[in-house]
Amino acid sequence: MLREAIYHRPKQNWAYAYDDKTIYLRVRTKRDEMDEVSVIFGDKYAWQRTRAVAPMNKLVPDELFDYWEAAVVPPLRRLKYGFRFRSGDEELYMSERGFSDVEPANYLLLFEFPFLNPADVFSPPAWVKDAVFYQIFPERFANGDPSLNPEGTLPWGGDPTPTNFFGGDLQGVIDHLDHLISLGVNAIYFNPLFEATTNHKYDTKNYMKVDPRFGTNEKLKELVEACHARGIRVMLDAVFNHSGKEFPPFVDVLDKGAESPNADWFHVREFPLRVENGVPTYDTFGFEPIMPKLNTENAEVKRYLLDVARYWIEEVGIDGWRLDVANEVDHAFWREFRTVVKTLNPEAYILGEIWHDSAMWLQGDQFDAVMNYPVTDAALDFFARGEIDAVQFANAIGSQLAAYPRQAVEATFNLLGSHDTPRLLTVCGGDERRMKLATLFKLTFPGAPCVYYGDEFGMAGGGDPHCRGCMVWEEDKQNKELFAFFASAIRLRKDHEALRSANFKFLAADGGLLAYERLSSDGSERFVVAMNVSEQPITAAISTATAGHGWTQAFGDAPADLADGLIKAALPAFGYSVWRSET
C-alpha cells in the first residue's frame, strides 16, 4: 500500500458533524488500491463497551485518489476512531500516531472528535437545497416605470456598453414574476440594488437606499412581498469589500485627506489620494479608483455595514445575502456578520463570491455556501468547449465533492454563467445541444442551481458588458423550445428529492460518455443520468445497483434496454436520457 497517499485529519471536511447526532469521517487513499476501508470507533471513556467497526463507502475518486466516507452515530457524542485498510492480503491500520500492521492496543492513540456540540454543527438553511435560483441584473431585466429612466436612457434591446442605460427597474421585475413562476424558479439573486453611479451598481453610494433609477425602498419591499406570496425567496448582493467614489466617507477623505474623521475607513498608503502610474495610493477593488476598499477592521465601518445587514432583513424581509469579493474581506468581520444575520433570521442564506477553494469559509462560522466556480469551469470545459473528456471531468467533480462537508455541498450555488462571464450559449459556440447537456447536469447535481436571466430564451453574449444585454421580451425573438427544456428539467428536479440530495456517484466516464447515479436521502428513489458529449452516437451499457424491471424513462427519449442491473442505451450525438427507479 502506498502510505504516502493515505491522508486524514480530525477537522474540516475530513471529520465533521452533519447534525446533532451524526459525525461524518473521510479518509483518502491511492486510487483503485484498496479493496476495503473500515473505521474502528468508540467512546474514549467506555472503549471496551462501545468499540465498533463500520465499513466505509467510496465517496468519489479523482485523478490520483479515492475518498472514503462513513457516517457514525457515537452513543455518547464523543468519538475515538482509527482506520483499517485491506488490499489483497495486506492489512494496515492508521491512528493519529501513524501506521501499524495491527490494531493499536492503546485506543487513546487514535484520532479524536472530542464532543459533538450542537452549537458547532454547520447548518445551512434547509430551503436552499430545494431552491432553483434566477439571477437578475436589474438594469437589463425589464423597464416597468419609464418615469425613473436616467437621462440618456436608450431604447430597450440596444447593444450594452459599460456605461449605457436601458431603464430596467424593480417594477419591471414585479411585472414579470409570472414568467419566473412558469419557468419554475423559487429564488431570485439580484445584482446590487443600492444607490450608485454605474449601471452595475457595484460602486455603492448609499447602502441604505435603493437606487432611484430602480425605485424606492418601499418598492423593493413590495417586490419582496410579491415574491414571498408566490413562494419565491429573495437574495440581495452586498458589496462590503469596497464602496463607490460617491460614498460620503470616501468623498470626505478625498476632500480632507488625513484630517478626515473617515481617514481610517479605507486602506490609504499615502495622502493625498491619487493615482500614480495606474495604481491608486489607496487599496481598491483591483486597480479601480472608483471602488476604494473598506477597512472592515475599523469599528465604525463594521458598525455601519452590520447595520446595513440588519436593515434590509428587518425592514424589507430579504432571505439572504450574496457577498461580493468575499475572499478579500477579513474572516473576523464575516464571523460577526454571520452572528448578526443569523440572530435576525436563522434561515437567511449567506453566500460568498469566491472563485477558488473555499474550505476556510465553510466551517459553519462564516458562509453557508460559495459560488461553485470550480464546478462551473469543469462543466464548461467538458460540455461547452469540449476541451476535456468525461474522465477528466469526472475527476474534477470528484475532487470538488470531496473538498467540502456534505451540508456545504447541498447548499453550494451552482452556475454556468453570470454578469461576470460570457453567456452559456456563447461559450457553447451557439450549439444548443451542448447548452442543454450542461444545463441538465447543473439541474441534476447536488447544490442550488442558478439560471442567469435570458439563458432560458437562448440569449447570447460575450464577456462583460455583452453578457449584460436587455432581456428578450419580444415573443418572436424567444426560443420557446429551449424555454420548454429549461422548465421541464427544473420541474424534474423539484419533483424528486433524489435530484436534490448530496448522494452522487459516477457510473461511467469514457470519452464523451458520462453517466451518474442520484439517490434519495432515504434510499427509496434512484435516478441514472446518461449523456453523450460527442458528435458520434454511442451505445452504452451502464451497470446499476437496481433491478431493471423498476426503471422508467423520466426525461429524454434515448431508446434503452432496461435489463436487470444494466441499462443498455443508444445515445445520439449530444443526446441524453434520465431513468428513474423506486425501491
C-alpha positions as CSV (number, residue, x, y, z in Angstrom):
1,M,0.0,0.0,0.0
2,L,1.2,3.5,-0.8
3,R,1.2,5.0,2.6
4,E,2.1,8.4,1.3
5,A,-1.2,8.6,-0.4
6,I,-3.3,8.0,2.7
7,Y,-4.5,11.1,4.5
8,H,-6.8,12.2,7.2
9,R,-7.0,14.9,9.8
10,P,-9.7,15.3,12.5
11,K,-11.2,18.5,11.3
12,Q,-12.8,20.4,8.4
13,N,-14.1,18.2,5.6
14,W,-12.4,15.1,7.0
15,A,-14.3,14.8,10.3
16,Y,-17.4,16.9,10.9
17,A,-20.8,16.9,12.5
18,Y,-23.6,16.7,10.0
19,D,-26.4,17.1,12.6
20,D,-26.6,16.8,16.4
21,K,-26.2,13.1,16.2
22,T,-24.1,12.2,13.2
23,I,-20.4,12.5,12.5
24,Y,-19.0,12.0,9.0
25,L,-15.5,10.7,8.7
26,R,-13.4,10.6,5.5
27,V,-10.0,9.2,4.5
28,R,-8.0,9.4,1.3
29,T,-6.1,6.5,-0.4
30,K,-4.4,5.9,-3.6
31,R,-6.9,5.4,-6.4
32,D,-8.0,1.9,-7.0
33,E,-5.6,0.4,-4.4
34,M,-7.9,-0.6,-1.5
35,D,-10.4,-3.4,-1.6
36,E,-11.9,-2.4,1.7
37,V,-11.6,0.5,4.2
38,S,-13.3,0.5,7.6
39,V,-13.4,2.8,10.6
40,I,-12.9,1.5,14.1
41,F,-14.6,3.7,16.7
42,G,-15.9,4.1,20.2
43,D,-16.2,6.3,23.3
44,K,-12.9,7.1,24.9
45,Y,-14.4,6.6,28.4
46,A,-16.1,3.3,27.6
47,W,-13.9,1.8,24.8
48,Q,-14.5,-1.8,25.6
49,R,-18.3,-1.5,25.8
50,T,-18.7,0.8,22.8
51,R,-16.0,-0.3,20.3
52,A,-17.5,-1.0,16.8
53,V,-16.3,-1.4,13.2
54,A,-18.2,0.1,10.3
55,P,-17.4,-0.2,6.6
56,M,-16.6,3.0,4.7
57,N,-18.1,3.7,1.3
58,K,-16.1,5.1,-1.6
59,L,-17.4,8.6,-1.8
60,V,-15.7,9.7,-5.0
61,P,-12.4,9.3,-6.8
62,D,-10.4,11.9,-8.6
63,E,-7.3,11.6,-10.8
64,L,-5.0,10.3,-8.1
65,F,-7.0,9.3,-5.1
66,D,-10.1,7.6,-3.7
67,Y,-12.1,9.3,-1.0
68,W,-13.8,7.1,1.5
69,E,-16.6,8.1,3.9
70,A,-18.7,6.7,6.8
71,A,-21.5,8.2,8.8
72,V,-21.1,7.4,12.5
73,V,-23.5,7.9,15.4
74,P,-21.5,8.0,18.6
75,P,-23.6,6.7,21.5
76,L,-22.4,9.5,23.8
77,R,-21.4,12.3,21.4
78,R,-17.7,11.5,22.0
79,L,-15.6,9.7,19.4
80,K,-12.2,7.9,19.3
81,Y,-11.5,6.4,15.9
82,G,-9.0,4.9,13.6
83,F,-8.9,3.3,10.1
84,R,-8.3,-0.2,8.8
85,F,-7.2,-0.7,5.2
86,R,-7.3,-4.0,3.2
87,S,-5.7,-4.6,-0.2
88,G,-5.4,-8.2,-1.3
89,D,-3.6,-10.0,1.6
90,E,-2.3,-6.8,3.1
91,E,-3.8,-5.1,6.2
92,L,-2.9,-1.7,7.6
93,Y,-4.1,0.4,10.5
94,M,-3.9,4.2,10.8
95,S,-4.1,6.2,14.1
96,E,-3.2,9.8,15.0
97,R,0.4,8.5,15.6
98,G,0.8,6.9,12.2
99,F,0.6,3.4,10.7
100,S,0.8,-0.1,12.1
101,D,0.3,-3.6,10.9
102,V,-2.0,-4.4,13.8
103,E,-4.8,-2.5,15.5
104,P,-3.2,-0.2,18.2
105,A,-3.6,-1.7,21.6
106,N,-3.8,1.7,23.2
107,Y,-7.1,3.2,21.9
108,L,-6.0,6.6,23.3
109,L,-3.6,6.9,20.4
110,L,-6.5,7.0,17.9
111,F,-7.9,10.1,16.3
112,E,-10.5,12.0,18.4
113,F,-13.6,14.0,17.8
114,P,-13.9,15.3,21.4
115,F,-17.5,16.1,21.7
116,L,-20.4,16.8,19.3
117,N,-21.6,20.2,20.5
118,P,-24.8,21.2,18.7
119,A,-23.6,24.8,18.6
120,D,-20.7,23.7,16.4
121,V,-22.9,22.0,13.8
122,F,-22.7,23.7,10.4
123,S,-26.4,24.1,9.4
124,P,-27.1,26.0,6.1
125,P,-30.8,26.9,5.6
126,A,-32.7,23.7,4.7
127,W,-34.6,25.5,2.0
128,V,-31.5,26.2,-0.1
129,K,-31.0,22.6,-1.3
130,D,-34.6,22.8,-2.7
131,A,-34.1,26.1,-4.4
132,V,-33.7,27.0,-8.0
133,F,-32.3,30.5,-8.3
134,Y,-32.7,33.0,-11.1
135,Q,-30.1,35.8,-11.4
136,I,-31.4,39.2,-12.4
137,F,-29.2,42.1,-13.5
138,P,-31.7,44.8,-12.6
139,E,-30.8,47.5,-15.2
140,R,-31.3,45.0,-18.0
141,F,-34.3,42.8,-17.0
142,A,-37.4,45.0,-17.6
143,N,-38.4,48.6,-17.7
144,G,-41.6,48.8,-15.8
145,D,-41.6,52.5,-14.9
146,P,-40.2,54.8,-17.6
147,S,-40.5,57.8,-15.2
148,L,-37.4,56.5,-13.4
149,N,-35.3,56.4,-16.6
150,P,-31.9,58.1,-16.2
151,E,-31.0,60.9,-18.6
152,G,-29.9,59.4,-21.9
153,T,-31.8,56.1,-21.5
154,L,-31.6,54.1,-24.7
155,P,-34.4,52.1,-26.4
156,W,-34.8,48.6,-24.9
157,G,-32.7,45.9,-26.7
158,G,-29.7,48.0,-27.8
159,D,-26.1,47.0,-27.6
160,P,-24.8,47.1,-24.0
161,T,-21.7,49.0,-23.1
162,P,-20.0,49.6,-19.7
163,T,-21.8,53.0,-19.4
164,N,-25.2,53.0,-21.1
165,F,-28.6,52.6,-19.5
166,F,-31.8,51.0,-20.7
167,G,-34.1,51.7,-17.7
168,G,-34.5,48.3,-16.0
169,D,-36.2,48.7,-12.6
170,L,-38.0,47.0,-9.8
171,Q,-41.4,47.5,-11.2
172,G,-40.2,45.6,-14.3
173,V,-39.4,42.6,-12.2
174,I,-42.8,42.8,-10.5
175,D,-44.5,42.9,-13.9
176,H,-42.7,39.7,-14.9
177,L,-42.9,37.5,-11.8
178,D,-45.3,35.2,-13.6
179,H,-42.5,34.4,-16.1
180,L,-40.4,33.1,-13.2
181,I,-43.3,31.0,-11.9
182,S,-43.8,29.5,-15.4
183,L,-40.1,28.7,-15.6
184,G,-40.2,27.0,-12.1
185,V,-37.7,29.0,-10.2
186,N,-38.3,29.7,-6.5
187,A,-35.5,32.1,-5.5
188,I,-34.0,35.3,-7.0
189,Y,-30.5,36.6,-6.8
190,F,-30.3,40.3,-7.5
191,N,-27.2,42.1,-8.6
192,P,-26.8,45.3,-6.5
193,L,-29.8,47.4,-6.0
194,F,-28.4,50.2,-3.8
195,E,-27.7,53.7,-4.9
196,A,-24.6,54.0,-7.1
197,T,-23.4,55.8,-10.2
198,T,-22.8,52.9,-12.7
199,N,-25.2,50.6,-14.4
200,H,-23.9,47.6,-12.5
201,K,-24.1,49.3,-9.0
202,Y,-21.0,47.7,-7.6
203,D,-19.8,51.2,-6.7
204,T,-22.2,51.8,-3.8
205,K,-23.0,55.4,-2.8
206,N,-25.7,54.7,-0.2
207,Y,-26.1,51.2,1.3
208,M,-29.4,52.2,3.0
209,K,-31.2,53.3,-0.2
210,V,-32.4,51.6,-3.3
211,D,-31.1,53.4,-6.4
212,P,-33.7,55.9,-7.5
213,R,-33.4,54.6,-11.1
214,F,-34.7,51.3,-9.8
215,G,-37.3,52.6,-7.5
216,T,-37.6,53.1,-3.7
217,N,-37.1,51.1,-0.5
218,E,-40.9,50.8,-0.4
219,K,-41.0,49.4,-3.9
220,L,-38.4,46.8,-3.0
221,K,-40.5,45.8,0.0
222,E,-43.5,45.5,-2.3
223,L,-41.4,43.3,-4.7
224,V,-40.2,41.1,-1.8
225,E,-43.7,40.6,-0.5
226,A,-45.0,39.8,-4.0
227,C,-42.2,37.2,-4.3
228,H,-43.0,35.7,-1.0
229,A,-46.6,35.4,-1.9
230,R,-45.5,33.3,-4.9
231,G,-43.1,31.1,-2.9
232,I,-40.0,32.9,-4.2
233,R,-37.1,33.8,-1.9
234,V,-35.0,37.0,-2.5
235,M,-31.3,37.4,-2.1
236,L,-29.5,40.7,-2.4
237,D,-25.9,41.5,-3.4
238,A,-23.8,43.1,-0.6
239,V,-20.7,44.9,-1.7
240,F,-18.8,45.2,1.6
241,N,-15.3,44.8,0.3
242,H,-15.4,48.3,-1.3
243,S,-17.6,51.3,-1.7
244,G,-18.0,53.7,-4.6
245,K,-16.4,57.1,-5.3
246,E,-19.5,59.0,-4.1
247,F,-19.8,57.1,-0.8
248,P,-19.9,60.1,1.6
249,P,-17.0,58.9,3.9
250,F,-14.8,58.5,0.8
251,V,-15.8,61.9,-0.5
252,D,-14.7,63.4,2.8
253,V,-11.3,61.6,2.7
254,L,-10.8,62.9,-0.8
255,D,-11.5,66.4,0.4
256,K,-9.7,66.4,3.8
257,G,-7.1,63.8,3.4
258,A,-5.5,62.5,6.6
259,E,-7.5,65.1,8.6
260,S,-10.8,63.5,7.7
261,P,-12.5,61.6,10.6
262,N,-13.1,58.9,8.0
263,A,-9.5,58.5,7.0
264,D,-9.3,55.1,8.7
265,W,-12.4,53.8,6.9
266,F,-10.2,53.0,4.0
267,H,-6.7,51.5,3.4
268,V,-4.7,54.5,2.5
269,R,-1.0,54.1,1.8
270,E,-0.2,57.7,1.1
271,F,-2.1,61.1,1.2
272,P,-3.4,62.8,-0.7
273,L,-5.5,60.2,-2.5
274,R,-4.4,59.9,-6.2
275,V,-3.5,57.5,-8.9
276,E,0.1,57.1,-10.0
277,N,1.1,55.0,-13.0
278,G,-2.3,53.4,-12.9
279,V,-2.1,52.4,-9.3
280,P,-4.1,54.3,-6.6
281,T,-2.4,55.3,-3.4
282,Y,-5.1,53.5,-1.5
283,D,-6.3,49.9,-1.8
284,T,-9.2,49.3,-4.2
285,F,-11.0,46.5,-5.9
286,G,-8.4,45.6,-8.5
287,F,-6.9,48.9,-9.5
288,E,-10.3,50.6,-9.9
289,P,-10.0,54.1,-8.3
290,I,-13.8,54.5,-8.0
291,M,-14.0,51.4,-5.8
292,P,-12.0,52.1,-2.6
293,K,-11.5,49.1,-0.3
294,L,-13.3,49.4,3.0
295,N,-11.4,48.8,6.2
296,T,-13.6,46.2,7.9
297,E,-11.3,46.2,10.9
298,N,-12.4,49.7,11.8
299,A,-15.1,49.7,14.5
300,E,-17.2,52.4,12.8
301,V,-17.1,50.7,9.4
302,K,-18.1,47.4,11.0
303,R,-21.0,49.1,12.8
304,Y,-22.2,50.7,9.6
305,L,-22.1,47.6,7.5
306,L,-23.7,45.4,10.1
307,D,-26.4,48.0,10.4
308,V,-26.9,47.6,6.7
309,A,-27.2,43.8,7.0
310,R,-29.8,44.3,9.8
311,Y,-31.8,46.9,7.9
312,W,-32.7,45.0,4.8
313,I,-33.6,41.9,6.7
314,E,-35.7,43.7,9.3
315,E,-37.3,46.3,7.2
316,V,-37.7,44.6,3.8
317,G,-37.6,40.9,4.7
318,I,-34.9,39.7,2.3
319,D,-33.9,36.0,2.6
320,G,-30.2,36.2,2.1
321,W,-27.0,38.0,1.1
322,R,-24.6,37.3,-1.7
323,L,-21.3,38.8,-0.7
324,D,-19.2,40.3,-3.4
325,V,-15.4,39.8,-3.4
326,A,-15.9,37.9,-0.2
327,N,-12.4,36.4,-0.1
328,E,-10.7,39.8,0.3
329,V,-12.6,40.7,3.5
330,D,-11.2,39.6,6.8
331,H,-12.6,36.4,8.4
332,A,-13.3,38.2,11.7
333,F,-15.7,40.6,10.0
334,W,-17.6,37.7,8.3
335,R,-17.9,35.9,11.7
336,E,-19.6,39.0,13.2
337,F,-21.7,39.4,10.1
338,R,-23.0,35.8,10.4
339,T,-23.8,36.3,14.0
340,V,-25.9,39.4,13.2
341,V,-27.7,37.9,10.2
342,K,-28.4,34.5,11.8
343,T,-29.7,36.2,15.0
344,L,-32.2,38.1,12.9
345,N,-33.2,35.2,10.7
346,P,-31.6,31.8,11.2
347,E,-32.9,30.7,7.8
348,A,-31.1,33.6,5.9
349,Y,-28.7,32.3,3.2
350,I,-25.2,33.7,3.3
351,L,-23.4,33.1,0.0
352,G,-19.8,34.1,-0.7
353,E,-18.4,35.0,-4.1
354,I,-15.2,33.0,-4.1
355,W,-13.7,31.5,-7.3
356,H,-11.2,29.1,-5.6
357,D,-11.0,26.5,-2.9
358,S,-13.2,27.9,-0.1
359,A,-12.9,25.4,2.8
360,M,-11.8,28.1,5.3
361,W,-15.1,30.0,4.8
362,L,-17.2,26.9,5.1
363,Q,-16.7,25.8,8.7
364,G,-20.0,27.0,9.9
365,D,-18.8,30.3,11.3
366,Q,-18.9,32.4,8.2
367,F,-20.8,31.4,5.0
368,D,-23.4,28.9,4.2
369,A,-22.1,28.3,0.7
370,V,-20.0,29.8,-2.0
371,M,-20.5,30.3,-5.8
372,N,-19.2,27.0,-7.1
373,Y,-16.9,28.2,-9.8
374,P,-14.6,25.2,-9.8
375,V,-17.6,23.1,-11.0
376,T,-18.5,25.9,-13.4
377,D,-15.1,25.7,-15.0
378,A,-15.1,21.9,-15.3
379,A,-18.6,21.8,-16.7
380,L,-17.8,24.5,-19.3
381,D,-14.6,22.8,-20.3
382,F,-16.4,19.5,-20.8
383,F,-19.9,20.3,-22.0
384,A,-19.4,23.7,-23.7
385,R,-15.9,23.8,-25.0
386,G,-15.1,20.2,-25.4
387,E,-11.6,20.8,-24.0
388,I,-11.6,17.8,-21.6
389,D,-13.1,14.3,-21.8
390,A,-15.5,12.6,-19.5
391,V,-12.7,11.0,-17.4
392,Q,-11.1,14.4,-16.7
393,F,-14.5,15.9,-16.0
394,A,-15.4,13.2,-13.5
395,N,-12.0,13.6,-11.8
396,A,-12.5,17.3,-11.4
397,I,-16.0,16.9,-10.0
398,G,-14.8,14.1,-7.6
399,S,-12.1,16.4,-6.2
400,Q,-14.6,19.2,-5.6
401,L,-17.2,16.9,-3.9
402,A,-14.5,15.7,-1.5
403,A,-13.4,19.2,-0.7
404,Y,-16.3,20.3,1.4
405,P,-18.6,18.9,4.1
406,R,-21.8,17.3,2.9
407,Q,-24.1,20.1,4.1
408,A,-21.9,22.7,2.2
409,V,-22.3,20.6,-1.0
410,E,-26.0,20.5,-0.5
411,A,-26.2,24.4,-0.3
412,T,-23.5,25.4,-2.8
413,F,-24.5,27.8,-5.5
414,N,-24.1,26.2,-9.0
415,L,-24.0,28.4,-12.0
416,L,-22.9,28.2,-15.7
417,G,-22.8,31.9,-16.4
418,S,-23.4,35.3,-14.8
419,H,-22.8,39.0,-15.2
420,D,-19.1,38.3,-14.8
421,T,-18.8,35.7,-17.6
422,P,-19.7,35.1,-21.2
423,R,-23.2,33.7,-21.6
424,L,-23.6,29.9,-21.7
425,L,-24.9,29.7,-25.2
426,T,-21.9,31.8,-26.4
427,V,-19.4,29.6,-24.6
428,C,-21.1,26.6,-26.3
429,G,-20.4,28.2,-29.7
430,G,-24.1,28.7,-30.3
431,D,-24.7,24.9,-30.0
432,E,-28.0,24.4,-28.1
433,R,-27.3,20.7,-27.7
434,R,-24.2,21.5,-25.7
435,M,-26.1,24.1,-23.7
436,K,-28.8,21.6,-22.9
437,L,-26.4,19.0,-21.6
438,A,-24.6,21.5,-19.4
439,T,-27.9,22.7,-18.0
440,L,-29.2,19.2,-17.4
441,F,-26.0,18.4,-15.4
442,K,-26.4,21.6,-13.4
443,L,-30.1,20.7,-12.6
444,T,-29.3,17.1,-11.6
445,F,-26.2,17.9,-9.5
446,P,-26.1,18.5,-5.7
447,G,-26.4,22.1,-4.7
448,A,-28.7,25.0,-5.6
449,P,-28.7,25.7,-9.4
450,C,-29.0,29.2,-10.8
451,V,-30.3,30.3,-14.2
452,Y,-28.9,33.6,-15.5
453,Y,-31.7,35.7,-16.8
454,G,-32.4,35.2,-20.5
455,D,-30.5,31.9,-20.8
456,E,-33.9,30.1,-20.9
457,F,-34.6,32.0,-24.1
458,G,-31.2,31.5,-25.7
459,M,-29.7,34.9,-25.1
460,A,-26.1,35.1,-26.3
461,G,-23.2,37.5,-25.4
462,G,-19.5,37.5,-24.7
463,G,-17.8,38.8,-21.6
464,D,-18.8,42.0,-19.8
465,P,-20.6,44.1,-21.0
466,H,-22.0,41.8,-23.7
467,C,-23.3,39.3,-21.2
468,R,-25.4,42.1,-19.7
469,G,-27.8,42.6,-22.6
470,C,-31.5,43.5,-22.3
471,M,-33.9,40.6,-21.5
472,V,-35.7,39.4,-24.6
473,W,-39.4,40.0,-24.1
474,E,-40.4,40.0,-27.8
475,E,-42.0,36.6,-28.3
476,D,-40.8,36.3,-31.8
477,K,-37.2,36.5,-30.5
478,Q,-37.6,34.0,-27.7
479,N,-36.5,30.4,-28.2
480,K,-39.6,28.7,-26.9
481,E,-38.3,25.1,-27.4
482,L,-35.3,26.0,-25.2
483,F,-37.6,27.5,-22.6
484,A,-39.6,24.3,-22.5
485,F,-36.4,22.3,-21.9
486,F,-35.4,24.5,-19.0
487,A,-38.9,24.4,-17.5
488,S,-39.1,20.6,-17.8
489,A,-35.7,20.0,-16.3
490,I,-36.4,22.3,-13.4
491,R,-39.7,20.6,-12.8
492,L,-38.0,17.2,-12.8
493,R,-35.6,18.4,-10.1
494,K,-38.3,20.0,-8.0
495,D,-40.5,16.9,-8.2
496,H,-37.8,14.4,-7.0
497,E,-35.7,14.7,-3.8
498,A,-33.1,12.3,-5.2
499,L,-32.0,15.0,-7.6
500,R,-31.5,17.5,-4.8
501,S,-29.8,15.2,-2.3
502,A,-26.0,15.0,-1.8
503,N,-25.9,11.4,-3.0
504,F,-24.0,11.4,-6.2
505,K,-22.0,8.6,-7.9
506,F,-20.4,8.4,-11.4
507,L,-21.3,5.1,-13.2
508,A,-19.5,5.7,-16.5
509,A,-16.9,8.1,-17.8
510,D,-15.3,7.3,-21.2
511,G,-14.6,9.7,-24.0
512,G,-17.8,11.6,-24.5
513,L,-19.9,9.2,-22.4
514,L,-20.9,10.3,-18.9
515,A,-23.4,8.6,-16.6
516,Y,-24.1,9.1,-13.0
517,E,-26.5,8.0,-10.3
518,R,-28.6,10.1,-7.9
519,L,-30.1,8.5,-4.8
520,S,-32.7,10.0,-2.5
521,S,-31.8,10.5,1.2
522,D,-33.9,7.6,2.3
523,G,-32.8,5.3,-0.5
524,S,-36.3,4.8,-1.9
525,E,-35.7,6.5,-5.2
526,R,-32.8,6.3,-7.7
527,F,-32.0,8.1,-11.0
528,V,-29.5,7.4,-13.7
529,V,-28.5,10.3,-16.0
530,A,-26.6,9.4,-19.2
531,M,-25.1,11.9,-21.7
532,N,-23.2,11.7,-24.9
533,V,-21.0,14.7,-25.2
534,S,-19.7,13.9,-28.7
535,E,-20.6,14.1,-32.4
536,Q,-20.8,10.3,-32.7
537,P,-23.7,8.1,-31.5
538,I,-22.9,5.9,-28.5
539,T,-24.3,2.6,-27.4
540,A,-23.7,2.4,-23.7
541,A,-24.0,-0.4,-21.2
542,I,-24.4,1.2,-17.7
543,S,-24.2,-1.0,-14.6
544,T,-26.6,-0.1,-11.9
545,A,-27.5,-1.3,-8.4
546,T,-31.2,-1.6,-9.1
547,A,-33.0,-4.4,-10.9
548,G,-34.1,-3.3,-14.4
549,H,-37.7,-4.0,-14.0
550,G,-38.1,-0.9,-11.8
551,W,-36.7,1.6,-14.3
552,T,-38.8,4.1,-16.2
553,Q,-37.9,6.9,-18.6
554,A,-38.1,10.2,-16.7
555,F,-36.5,12.7,-19.1
556,G,-35.2,12.5,-22.7
557,D,-36.0,9.8,-25.2
558,A,-32.9,7.7,-25.9
559,P,-34.0,4.1,-26.6
560,A,-32.8,1.7,-23.9
561,D,-33.0,-1.9,-22.9
562,L,-33.6,-2.0,-19.2
563,A,-32.3,-5.3,-18.1
564,D,-31.6,-6.5,-14.5
565,G,-28.8,-4.3,-13.1
566,L,-27.9,-3.0,-16.6
567,I,-29.1,-0.1,-18.8
568,K,-28.2,-0.5,-22.4
569,A,-28.9,2.8,-24.1
570,A,-28.4,4.2,-27.6
571,L,-27.4,7.8,-27.1
572,P,-27.4,10.0,-30.3
573,A,-24.8,12.7,-30.7
574,F,-25.1,15.2,-27.8
575,G,-28.1,13.1,-26.6
576,Y,-29.2,12.5,-23.1
577,S,-31.6,10.4,-21.1
578,V,-32.7,10.1,-17.5
579,W,-34.2,6.9,-15.9
580,R,-35.9,6.5,-12.6
581,S,-36.4,3.6,-10.3
582,E,-38.2,3.2,-7.0
583,T,-37.3,0.6,-4.4
